[in-house]
Amino acid sequence: MHTTLAEVEIEDLPRFLSVFATDGRDKREAHGSLGAEVLSVTDGSNRVLVLIDWTDDNAYQRFASDPAVPPTMAKGGAKGRPKFTPVLKVGRFPA
């Protein structure tokens, strides 16, 4: 499994979530996304952080190079292209 952390400034959280859950999901699934988790930054900057699990790095690369993805992101109110960082989940702990 390959995981990316995406960070992007958005116009409006409800709009972003609506498109992320529908058209965005279709795009991610078409390229091998296994699921995603959205976090809203609470400093007033209208940014979200998104953890996306992919089947492998090639799945992420196909998504990142798909010319239909940026218009979908724009439809959701993304202000520019997200910054994607590959990450490795190394642990999750109670409390």
N, C-alpha and C positions, 0 to 999 in steps of 0.2 A: 504494500500500500504506500502511496505517496500523498503527503498532505501539504497544502499551501495555505499561507496566511495572506489574505488580501486586505489592503487598507485603501479606502476611497472616501472622498468627500461627496456628500449627497445633498440634494435639494430638500427632500422631505422624507422622513422615515416611513410613514404609511405607504407612500407611493413606491418607495424602494422595495419594501417588503412584499407589496402586491405583485410587482413584476418579478422579483426574485423567486417568489413561490410558484409562478406560472411559466411565463416565457423563459425566464432565466433557468428554471428547473429543466425545462425541455432541452435547452442548449447544453447545460451541464451533463444531463443524463446521456445525451447523444454522444458525448465524448468520453464517458466513463466515470462520471462522478458517482461516488457511493453515498454521498450525503454532505450536508453543510450546516454550520452553526453560525448565526449572525449575532454580533455583539455591538451595541451602540456605545460610542465614546461619550461620556457624560460631562465633558468640559465645555459644552456649548458650541463645539466646532462643527457639528453636523457631519461627523465621520462615523463610519462603521468599520469593524474588523470582521472578516469572514474566514472561518476555518473550513476548508473544502478538502474532503478525502477523495482521492482518485485511485483507480485501479493500479496505475503506475505512472511514471514520469511522462511516458508517451501520451497518455490520455490528457494530462495537463497541457502538454505542448500542442496537441491537436486543438484543444479548446482555445488556448492563447493565440493561435495563428488563424482561427476561423474568422473570416471577414464579416460574418453575420453577428458575431458576439458584441462588438462595440456599439452598434445601433440598439441592441437589446439593453445594454447597460445604460445607454443614454435615455432610452424610454423609461427606465426606472429612476432617472434623475441623477445618475452618476455624473459628477463634475470632473470629467477627464477619465483617463485610464487608471484602473487600480494599480497599486504597487503590490506585486506578488512576491512573497518570500517563501522558499521551501522550508518546511519545519519537520521535525521528528518528534512525535509524541513519546515521551519517555516515562511518564507516570501520571496517575490521577489518584488523589488521596482524599479520604474523608477527613473533614475538618482541618 
